[in-house]
Amino acid sequence: MDLEADELFIECLAQATTVIKQVRRDQFALPTPCVEWNVRELVGHMLYELSWTPDILEGKTIQEVGDKYERNLVGDTIDDLAAHWED
């Protein structure tokens, strides 16, 4: 399969979305292969990194974006997680 970067990103995002939609609140504290993160922390990291995508594609710098995403992006409930992921 020979995908362009944008097609590969869309495919990866679709696969991640499939997994995220299956996460339950009672799984937040479970360990992950990334030993320093549990499920909630790993999902938070994924959300944080994805949140930057529109700004980076617009050509903004780290300084211009600042601390815009320095907050609880996962939320406290599974509904919060689903909504934040869709955003």
Biopython code that builds the backbone (N, CA, C, O; Angstrom):
import numpy as np
from Bio.PDB.StructureBuilder import StructureBuilder

atoms = [
    (1, "MET", "N", (0.851, -1.177, 0.000)),
    (1, "MET", "CA", (0.000, 0.000, 0.000)),
    (1, "MET", "C", (0.894, 1.237, 0.000)),
    (1, "MET", "O", (1.740, 1.399, 0.880)),
    (2, "ASP", "N", (0.707, 2.087, -0.971)),
    (2, "ASP", "CA", (1.518, 3.287, -1.115)),
    (2, "ASP", "C", (0.626, 4.509, -0.908)),
    (2, "ASP", "O", (0.007, 4.999, -1.853)),
    (3, "LEU", "N", (0.564, 5.001, 0.338)),
    (3, "LEU", "CA", (-0.313, 6.121, 0.673)),
    (3, "LEU", "C", (0.476, 7.426, 0.745)),
    (3, "LEU", "O", (1.645, 7.449, 1.131)),
    (4, "GLU", "N", (-0.181, 8.485, 0.372)),
    (4, "GLU", "CA", (0.371, 9.817, 0.581)),
    (4, "GLU", "C", (0.275, 10.145, 2.070)),
    (4, "GLU", "O", (-0.471, 9.487, 2.795)),
    (5, "ALA", "N", (1.004, 11.130, 2.529)),
    (5, "ALA", "CA", (1.036, 11.482, 3.955)),
    (5, "ALA", "C", (-0.349, 11.809, 4.491)),
    (5, "ALA", "O", (-0.703, 11.373, 5.587)),
    (6, "ASP", "N", (-1.136, 12.566, 3.742)),
    (6, "ASP", "CA", (-2.466, 12.927, 4.238)),
    (6, "ASP", "C", (-3.384, 11.712, 4.310)),
    (6, "ASP", "O", (-4.198, 11.605, 5.227)),
    (7, "GLU", "N", (-3.262, 10.797, 3.353)),
    (7, "GLU", "CA", (-4.070, 9.580, 3.372)),
    (7, "GLU", "C", (-3.664, 8.677, 4.541)),
    (7, "GLU", "O", (-4.510, 8.067, 5.195)),
    (8, "LEU", "N", (-2.367, 8.607, 4.788)),
    (8, "LEU", "CA", (-1.860, 7.805, 5.899)),
    (8, "LEU", "C", (-2.341, 8.375, 7.231)),
    (8, "LEU", "O", (-2.740, 7.622, 8.119)),
    (9, "PHE", "N", (-2.305, 9.701, 7.374)),
    (9, "PHE", "CA", (-2.786, 10.343, 8.596)),
    (9, "PHE", "C", (-4.262, 10.038, 8.813)),
    (9, "PHE", "O", (-4.667, 9.701, 9.926)),
    (10, "ILE", "N", (-5.061, 10.151, 7.771)),
    (10, "ILE", "CA", (-6.497, 9.889, 7.873)),
    (10, "ILE", "C", (-6.745, 8.436, 8.266)),
    (10, "ILE", "O", (-7.606, 8.163, 9.103)),
    (11, "GLU", "N", (-6.012, 7.511, 7.680)),
    (11, "GLU", "CA", (-6.164, 6.099, 8.011)),
    (11, "GLU", "C", (-5.763, 5.824, 9.466)),
    (11, "GLU", "O", (-6.463, 5.102, 10.177)),
    (12, "CYS", "N", (-4.659, 6.390, 9.898)),
    (12, "CYS", "CA", (-4.216, 6.208, 11.289)),
    (12, "CYS", "C", (-5.220, 6.812, 12.261)),
    (12, "CYS", "O", (-5.526, 6.211, 13.291)),
    (13, "LEU", "N", (-5.729, 7.982, 11.945)),
    (13, "LEU", "CA", (-6.720, 8.628, 12.802)),
    (13, "LEU", "C", (-7.994, 7.792, 12.885)),
    (13, "LEU", "O", (-8.592, 7.681, 13.956)),
    (14, "ALA", "N", (-8.406, 7.213, 11.782)),
    (14, "ALA", "CA", (-9.600, 6.361, 11.785)),
    (14, "ALA", "C", (-9.385, 5.141, 12.677)),
    (14, "ALA", "O", (-10.280, 4.755, 13.430)),
    (15, "GLN", "N", (-8.210, 4.538, 12.596)),
    (15, "GLN", "CA", (-7.920, 3.380, 13.437)),
    (15, "GLN", "C", (-7.868, 3.770, 14.911)),
    (15, "GLN", "O", (-8.391, 3.050, 15.761)),
    (16, "ALA", "N", (-7.241, 4.905, 15.218)),
    (16, "ALA", "CA", (-7.180, 5.375, 16.607)),
    (16, "ALA", "C", (-8.581, 5.684, 17.125)),
    (16, "ALA", "O", (-8.893, 5.392, 18.279)),
    (17, "THR", "N", (-9.418, 6.267, 16.290)),
    (17, "THR", "CA", (-10.794, 6.587, 16.687)),
    (17, "THR", "C", (-11.561, 5.316, 17.026)),
    (17, "THR", "O", (-12.326, 5.298, 17.991)),
    (18, "THR", "N", (-11.373, 4.270, 16.262)),
    (18, "THR", "CA", (-12.018, 2.991, 16.547)),
    (18, "THR", "C", (-11.629, 2.493, 17.937)),
    (18, "THR", "O", (-12.476, 2.005, 18.685)),
    (19, "VAL", "N", (-10.363, 2.616, 18.276)),
    (19, "VAL", "CA", (-9.890, 2.170, 19.595)),
    (19, "VAL", "C", (-10.412, 3.087, 20.695)),
    (19, "VAL", "O", (-10.901, 2.604, 21.716)),
    (20, "ILE", "N", (-10.316, 4.394, 20.508)),
    (20, "ILE", "CA", (-10.746, 5.362, 21.519)),
    (20, "ILE", "C", (-12.221, 5.176, 21.859)),
    (20, "ILE", "O", (-12.606, 5.279, 23.024)),
    (21, "LYS", "N", (-13.039, 4.907, 20.865)),
    (21, "LYS", "CA", (-14.475, 4.744, 21.103)),
    (21, "LYS", "C", (-14.803, 3.507, 21.938)),
    (21, "LYS", "O", (-15.927, 3.358, 22.417)),
    (22, "GLN", "N", (-13.824, 2.626, 22.111)),
    (22, "GLN", "CA", (-14.036, 1.421, 22.902)),
    (22, "GLN", "C", (-13.535, 1.560, 24.342)),
    (22, "GLN", "O", (-13.767, 0.672, 25.163)),
    (23, "VAL", "N", (-12.859, 2.653, 24.653)),
    (23, "VAL", "CA", (-12.317, 2.850, 26.004)),
    (23, "VAL", "C", (-13.469, 3.121, 26.969)),
    (23, "VAL", "O", (-14.355, 3.935, 26.711)),
    (24, "ARG", "N", (-13.418, 2.404, 28.091)),
    (24, "ARG", "CA", (-14.416, 2.609, 29.157)),
    (24, "ARG", "C", (-13.741, 3.327, 30.331)),
    (24, "ARG", "O", (-12.532, 3.222, 30.536)),
    (25, "ARG", "N", (-14.548, 4.046, 31.080)),
    (25, "ARG", "CA", (-14.041, 4.798, 32.253)),
    (25, "ARG", "C", (-13.290, 3.887, 33.212)),
    (25, "ARG", "O", (-12.274, 4.298, 33.773)),
    (26, "ASP", "N", (-13.761, 2.665, 33.415)),
    (26, "ASP", "CA", (-13.098, 1.754, 34.355)),
    (26, "ASP", "C", (-11.745, 1.266, 33.831)),
    (26, "ASP", "O", (-11.026, 0.566, 34.543)),
    (27, "GLN", "N", (-11.394, 1.626, 32.601)),
    (27, "GLN", "CA", (-10.101, 1.247, 32.039)),
    (27, "GLN", "C", (-9.052, 2.353, 32.151)),
    (27, "GLN", "O", (-7.881, 2.120, 31.848)),
    (28, "PHE", "N", (-9.450, 3.549, 32.579)),
    (28, "PHE", "CA", (-8.525, 4.684, 32.633)),
    (28, "PHE", "C", (-7.244, 4.386, 33.417)),
    (28, "PHE", "O", (-6.173, 4.847, 33.023)),
    (29, "ALA", "N", (-7.323, 3.651, 34.485)),
    (29, "ALA", "CA", (-6.152, 3.416, 35.339)),
    (29, "ALA", "C", (-5.325, 2.203, 34.911)),
    (29, "ALA", "O", (-4.292, 1.924, 35.520)),
    (30, "LEU", "N", (-5.749, 1.491, 33.897)),
    (30, "LEU", "CA", (-5.014, 0.301, 33.461)),
    (30, "LEU", "C", (-3.671, 0.677, 32.841)),
    (30, "LEU", "O", (-3.535, 1.755, 32.262)),
    (31, "PRO", "N", (-2.678, -0.205, 32.960)),
    (31, "PRO", "CA", (-1.369, 0.073, 32.364)),
    (31, "PRO", "C", (-1.415, -0.040, 30.838)),
    (31, "PRO", "O", (-2.335, -0.633, 30.276)),
    (32, "THR", "N", (-0.427, 0.527, 30.192)),
    (32, "THR", "CA", (-0.263, 0.452, 28.741)),
    (32, "THR", "C", (1.153, -0.040, 28.449)),
    (32, "THR", "O", (1.972, -0.127, 29.364)),
    (33, "PRO", "N", (1.453, -0.364, 27.192)),
    (33, "PRO", "CA", (2.843, -0.711, 26.859)),
    (33, "PRO", "C", (3.827, 0.419, 27.153)),
    (33, "PRO", "O", (5.016, 0.167, 27.346)),
    (34, "CYS", "N", (3.347, 1.654, 27.190)),
    (34, "CYS", "CA", (4.177, 2.801, 27.600)),
    (34, "CYS", "C", (4.145, 2.822, 29.128)),
    (34, "CYS", "O", (3.224, 3.386, 29.717)),
    (35, "VAL", "N", (5.132, 2.219, 29.768)),
    (35, "VAL", "CA", (5.070, 1.964, 31.202)),
    (35, "VAL", "C", (4.884, 3.218, 32.056)),
    (35, "VAL", "O", (4.421, 3.125, 33.192)),
    (36, "GLU", "N", (5.233, 4.364, 31.533)),
    (36, "GLU", "CA", (5.079, 5.595, 32.323)),
    (36, "GLU", "C", (3.658, 6.155, 32.270)),
    (36, "GLU", "O", (3.345, 7.102, 32.991)),
    (37, "TRP", "N", (2.787, 5.581, 31.422)),
    (37, "TRP", "CA", (1.422, 6.081, 31.266)),
    (37, "TRP", "C", (0.394, 4.988, 31.471)),
    (37, "TRP", "O", (0.587, 3.843, 31.060)),
    (38, "ASN", "N", (-0.719, 5.366, 32.125)),
    (38, "ASN", "CA", (-1.878, 4.471, 32.141)),
    (38, "ASN", "C", (-2.741, 4.839, 30.925)),
    (38, "ASN", "O", (-2.357, 5.704, 30.138)),
    (39, "VAL", "N", (-3.887, 4.197, 30.770)),
    (39, "VAL", "CA", (-4.737, 4.436, 29.599)),
    (39, "VAL", "C", (-5.149, 5.902, 29.508)),
    (39, "VAL", "O", (-5.080, 6.501, 28.435)),
    (40, "ARG", "N", (-5.579, 6.481, 30.628)),
    (40, "ARG", "CA", (-6.028, 7.884, 30.615)),
    (40, "ARG", "C", (-4.901, 8.824, 30.198)),
    (40, "ARG", "O", (-5.112, 9.740, 29.402)),
    (41, "GLU", "N", (-3.717, 8.597, 30.732)),
    (41, "GLU", "CA", (-2.571, 9.459, 30.400)),
    (41, "GLU", "C", (-2.158, 9.296, 28.936)),
    (41, "GLU", "O", (-1.807, 10.273, 28.275)),
    (42, "LEU", "N", (-2.202, 8.071, 28.439)),
    (42, "LEU", "CA", (-1.851, 7.840, 27.032)),
    (42, "LEU", "C", (-2.868, 8.504, 26.104)),
    (42, "LEU", "O", (-2.493, 9.141, 25.120)),
    (43, "VAL", "N", (-4.146, 8.353, 26.419)),
    (43, "VAL", "CA", (-5.180, 9.015, 25.610)),
    (43, "VAL", "C", (-5.019, 10.535, 25.684)),
    (43, "VAL", "O", (-5.171, 11.228, 24.678)),
    (44, "GLY", "N", (-4.713, 11.046, 26.871)),
    (44, "GLY", "CA", (-4.470, 12.481, 27.016)),
    (44, "GLY", "C", (-3.311, 12.948, 26.158)),
    (44, "GLY", "O", (-3.375, 14.014, 25.545)),
    (45, "HIS", "N", (-2.253, 12.154, 26.113)),
    (45, "HIS", "CA", (-1.095, 12.484, 25.272)),
    (45, "HIS", "C", (-1.491, 12.492, 23.791)),
    (45, "HIS", "O", (-1.109, 13.388, 23.038)),
    (46, "MET", "N", (-2.260, 11.484, 23.394)),
    (46, "MET", "CA", (-2.711, 11.432, 21.999)),
    (46, "MET", "C", (-3.559, 12.655, 21.653)),
    (46, "MET", "O", (-3.379, 13.257, 20.595)),
    (47, "LEU", "N", (-4.481, 13.021, 22.542)),
    (47, "LEU", "CA", (-5.325, 14.198, 22.309)),
    (47, "LEU", "C", (-4.491, 15.473, 22.234)),
    (47, "LEU", "O", (-4.723, 16.331, 21.383)),
    (48, "TYR", "N", (-3.527, 15.582, 23.130)),
    (48, "TYR", "CA", (-2.662, 16.762, 23.151)),
    (48, "TYR", "C", (-1.915, 16.908, 21.818)),
    (48, "TYR", "O", (-1.891, 17.984, 21.221)),
    (49, "GLU", "N", (-1.311, 15.810, 21.368)),
    (49, "GLU", "CA", (-0.553, 15.867, 20.119)),
    (49, "GLU", "C", (-1.457, 16.165, 18.921)),
    (49, "GLU", "O", (-1.098, 16.960, 18.053)),
    (50, "LEU", "N", (-2.625, 15.529, 18.876)),
    (50, "LEU", "CA", (-3.547, 15.770, 17.760)),
    (50, "LEU", "C", (-4.106, 17.193, 17.762)),
    (50, "LEU", "O", (-4.395, 17.754, 16.706)),
    (51, "SER", "N", (-4.255, 17.762, 18.940)),
    (51, "SER", "CA", (-4.806, 19.123, 19.045)),
    (51, "SER", "C", (-3.946, 20.139, 18.310)),
    (51, "SER", "O", (-4.453, 21.148, 17.818)),
    (52, "TRP", "N", (-2.654, 19.877, 18.234)),
    (52, "TRP", "CA", (-1.729, 20.794, 17.571)),
    (52, "TRP", "C", (-1.841, 20.758, 16.042)),
    (52, "TRP", "O", (-1.408, 21.698, 15.376)),
    (53, "THR", "N", (-2.400, 19.718, 15.491)),
    (53, "THR", "CA", (-2.375, 19.519, 14.044)),
    (53, "THR", "C", (-2.913, 20.716, 13.253)),
    (53, "THR", "O", (-2.223, 21.180, 12.345)),
    (54, "PRO", "N", (-4.103, 21.239, 13.549)),
    (54, "PRO", "CA", (-4.582, 22.376, 12.758)),
    (54, "PRO", "C", (-3.653, 23.595, 12.841)),
    (54, "PRO", "O", (-3.423, 24.278, 11.842)),
    (55, "ASP", "N", (-3.129, 23.856, 14.033)),
    (55, "ASP", "CA", (-2.233, 25.010, 14.193)),
    (55, "ASP", "C", (-0.947, 24.834, 13.384)),
    (55, "ASP", "O", (-0.476, 25.774, 12.744)),
    (56, "ILE", "N", (-0.397, 23.652, 13.417)),
    (56, "ILE", "CA", (0.843, 23.382, 12.685)),
    (56, "ILE", "C", (0.599, 23.472, 11.182)),
    (56, "ILE", "O", (1.413, 24.025, 10.442)),
    (57, "LEU", "N", (-0.540, 22.919, 10.739)),
    (57, "LEU", "CA", (-0.847, 22.982, 9.309)),
    (57, "LEU", "C", (-1.088, 24.418, 8.843)),
    (57, "LEU", "O", (-0.910, 24.734, 7.667)),
    (58, "GLU", "N", (-1.494, 25.284, 9.773)),
    (58, "GLU", "CA", (-1.662, 26.704, 9.447)),
    (58, "GLU", "C", (-0.338, 27.456, 9.508)),
    (58, "GLU", "O", (-0.279, 28.645, 9.196)),
    (59, "GLY", "N", (0.731, 26.755, 9.915)),
    (59, "GLY", "CA", (2.047, 27.371, 9.952)),
    (59, "GLY", "C", (2.389, 28.080, 11.252)),
    (59, "GLY", "O", (3.383, 28.803, 11.315)),
    (60, "LYS", "N", (1.581, 27.883, 12.295)),
    (60, "LYS", "CA", (1.845, 28.534, 13.573)),
    (60, "LYS", "C", (3.059, 27.898, 14.254)),
    (60, "LYS", "O", (3.353, 26.718, 14.065)),
    (61, "THR", "N", (3.742, 28.700, 15.038)),
    (61, "THR", "CA", (4.892, 28.221, 15.794)),
    (61, "THR", "C", (4.447, 27.784, 17.192)),
    (61, "THR", "O", (3.326, 28.065, 17.616)),
    (62, "ILE", "N", (5.325, 27.107, 17.882)),
    (62, "ILE", "CA", (5.050, 26.702, 19.265)),
    (62, "ILE", "C", (4.756, 27.932, 20.110)),
    (62, "ILE", "O", (3.857, 27.911, 20.950)),
    (63, "GLN", "N", (5.502, 28.992, 19.894)),
    (63, "GLN", "CA", (5.291, 30.222, 20.653)),
    (63, "GLN", "C", (3.919, 30.828, 20.368)),
    (63, "GLN", "O", (3.265, 31.347, 21.273)),
    (64, "GLU", "N", (3.490, 30.761, 19.129)),
    (64, "GLU", "CA", (2.178, 31.317, 18.771)),
    (64, "GLU", "C", (1.037, 30.507, 19.388)),
    (64, "GLU", "O", (0.027, 31.072, 19.807)),
    (65, "VAL", "N", (1.195, 29.213, 19.443)),
    (65, "VAL", "CA", (0.163, 28.356, 20.032)),
    (65, "VAL", "C", (0.177, 28.491, 21.547)),
    (65, "VAL", "O", (-0.874, 28.495, 22.187)),
    (66, "GLY", "N", (1.369, 28.601, 22.115)),
    (66, "GLY", "CA", (1.492, 28.802, 23.561)),
    (66, "GLY", "C", (0.932, 27.642, 24.362)),
    (66, "GLY", "O", (1.159, 26.480, 24.026)),
    (67, "ASP", "N", (0.200, 27.956, 25.418)),
    (67, "ASP", "CA", (-0.322, 26.916, 26.317)),
    (67, "ASP", "C", (-1.800, 26.599, 26.035)),
    (67, "ASP", "O", (-2.522, 26.136, 26.917)),
    (68, "LYS", "N", (-2.224, 26.847, 24.829)),
    (68, "LYS", "CA", (-3.614, 26.652, 24.410)),
    (68, "LYS", "C", (-4.158, 25.261, 24.767)),
    (68, "LYS", "O", (-5.348, 25.117, 25.049)),
    (69, "TYR", "N", (-3.297, 24.246, 24.754)),
    (69, "TYR", "CA", (-3.750, 22.869, 24.984)),
    (69, "TYR", "C", (-3.298, 22.313, 26.329)),
    (69, "TYR", "O", (-3.387, 21.107, 26.561)),
    (70, "GLU", "N", (-2.824, 23.158, 27.194)),
    (70, "GLU", "CA", (-2.361, 22.727, 28.518)),
    (70, "GLU", "C", (-3.538, 22.675, 29.478)),
    (70, "GLU", "O", (-3.700, 23.541, 30.338)),
    (71, "ARG", "N", (-4.362, 21.636, 29.313)),
    (71, "ARG", "CA", (-5.531, 21.449, 30.171)),
    (71, "ARG", "C", (-5.943, 19.987, 30.114)),
    (71, "ARG", "O", (-5.331, 19.193, 29.400)),
    (72, "ASN", "N", (-6.954, 19.638, 30.846)),
    (72, "ASN", "CA", (-7.473, 18.281, 30.849)),
    (72, "ASN", "C", (-8.247, 18.063, 29.554)),
    (72, "ASN", "O", (-9.408, 18.457, 29.444)),
    (73, "LEU", "N", (-7.606, 17.440, 28.583)),
    (73, "LEU", "CA", (-8.248, 17.209, 27.293)),
    (73, "LEU", "C", (-9.113, 15.952, 27.284)),
    (73, "LEU", "O", (-9.987, 15.811, 26.429)),
    (74, "VAL", "N", (-8.883, 15.044, 28.218)),
    (74, "VAL", "CA", (-9.654, 13.802, 28.273)),
    (74, "VAL", "C", (-11.023, 14.047, 28.887)),
    (74, "VAL", "O", (-12.017, 13.475, 28.442)),
    (75, "GLY", "N", (-11.077, 14.885, 29.896)),
    (75, "GLY", "CA", (-12.318, 15.093, 30.624)),
    (75, "GLY", "C", (-12.474, 14.051, 31.715)),
    (75, "GLY", "O", (-11.575, 13.240, 31.937)),
    (76, "ASP", "N", (-13.584, 14.068, 32.381)),
    (76, "ASP", "CA", (-13.800, 13.178, 33.513)),
    (76, "ASP", "C", (-14.698, 11.995, 33.189)),
    (76, "ASP", "O", (-14.781, 11.051, 33.975)),
    (77, "THR", "N", (-15.368, 12.029, 32.049)),
    (77, "THR", "CA", (-16.291, 10.946, 31.703)),
    (77, "THR", "C", (-15.965, 10.426, 30.312)),
    (77, "THR", "O", (-15.224, 11.057, 29.558)),
    (78, "ILE", "N", (-16.515, 9.295, 29.988)),
    (78, "ILE", "CA", (-16.347, 8.740, 28.650)),
    (78, "ILE", "C", (-17.013, 9.641, 27.614)),
    (78, "ILE", "O", (-16.514, 9.763, 26.495)),
    (79, "ASP", "N", (-18.127, 10.271, 27.966)),
    (79, "ASP", "CA", (-18.767, 11.205, 27.044)),
    (79, "ASP", "C", (-17.843, 12.382, 26.758)),
    (79, "ASP", "O", (-17.757, 12.848, 25.622)),
    (80, "ASP", "N", (-17.146, 12.867, 27.799)),
    (80, "ASP", "CA", (-16.165, 13.942, 27.606)),
    (80, "ASP", "C", (-15.082, 13.487, 26.636)),
    (80, "ASP", "O", (-14.728, 14.206, 25.701)),
    (81, "LEU", "N", (-14.559, 12.278, 26.870)),
    (81, "LEU", "CA", (-13.497, 11.759, 26.008)),
    (81, "LEU", "C", (-13.962, 11.688, 24.566)),
    (81, "LEU", "O", (-13.251, 12.135, 23.666)),
    (82, "ALA", "N", (-15.138, 11.137, 24.332)),
    (82, "ALA", "CA", (-15.651, 11.022, 22.962)),
    (82, "ALA", "C", (-15.802, 12.396, 22.318)),
    (82, "ALA", "O", (-15.441, 12.579, 21.155)),
    (83, "ALA", "N", (-16.326, 13.348, 23.054)),
    (83, "ALA", "CA", (-16.516, 14.698, 22.505)),
    (83, "ALA", "C", (-15.184, 15.365, 22.225)),
    (83, "ALA", "O", (-15.016, 15.988, 21.177)),
    (84, "HIS", "N", (-14.237, 15.248, 23.139)),
    (84, "HIS", "CA", (-12.933, 15.877, 22.944)),
    (84, "HIS", "C", (-12.186, 15.215, 21.789)),
    (84, "HIS", "O", (-11.499, 15.893, 21.025)),
    (85, "TRP", "N", (-12.314, 13.904, 21.659)),
    (85, "TRP", "CA", (-11.665, 13.218, 20.547)),
    (85, "TRP", "C", (-12.246, 13.700, 19.225)),
    (85, "TRP", "O", (-11.502, 13.955, 18.278)),
    (86, "GLU", "N", (-13.560, 13.826, 19.151)),
    (86, "GLU", "CA", (-14.190, 14.302, 17.909)),
    (86, "GLU", "C", (-13.776, 15.728, 17.582)),
    (86, "GLU", "O", (-13.618, 16.069, 16.409)),
    (87, "ASP", "N", (-13.597, 16.572, 18.604)),
    (87, "ASP", "CA", (-13.130, 17.954, 18.362)),
    (87, "ASP", "C", (-11.774, 17.927, 17.710)),
    (87, "ASP", "O", (-11.206, 18.980, 17.423)),
]
sb = StructureBuilder()
sb.init_structure("model")
sb.init_model(0)
sb.init_chain("A")
sb.init_seg("    ")
for serial, (resi, resn, name, xyz) in enumerate(atoms, 1):
    if name == "N":
        sb.init_residue(resn, " ", resi, " ")
    sb.init_atom(name, np.array(xyz, "f"), 0.0, 1.0, " ", f" {name:<3s}", serial, name[0])
structure = sb.get_structure()
